[in-house]
Amino acid sequence: MVEFAHAFGATIWLHAGDREHVMRPDASIRFWSGETHALGDGITLVNAPGHFDGATMLHWAGGAEGRGALLSGDIFQVVPDRKHLSFMRSYPNLIHSPLVWCGTWTR
């Protein structure tokens, strides 16, 4: 990330929940905290903790011809039957297991 930030003169926006995972600190990295962080022009970072506390999505209000777009990376994962949308807490949860969790995920 740092190389790309330097090459393009960009800022890397990381949620503070991921601070401990930064192996190469750099002045181009800026940390933000809370549930959302407005970057301007209808673009907002959204914290969506799951496998990592700092997991981030980008909401672009003007995307999709004004209907809005949510760029989620790998936070949302479509399960193999194509009928459900799963909010991944951890990729090992995709591994088949006879154990089933029947609780409620809360933030």
Beta strands, then each sheet from edge to edge (+ up, - down):
strand 1: 12-15
strand 2: 29-32
strand 3: 36-40
strand 4: 43-47
strand 5: 56-60
strand 6: 69-71
strand 7: 76-78
strand 8: 85-87
sheet 1: 1+ 2+
sheet 2: 3+ 4- 5+ 6-
sheet 3: 7+ 8-
end
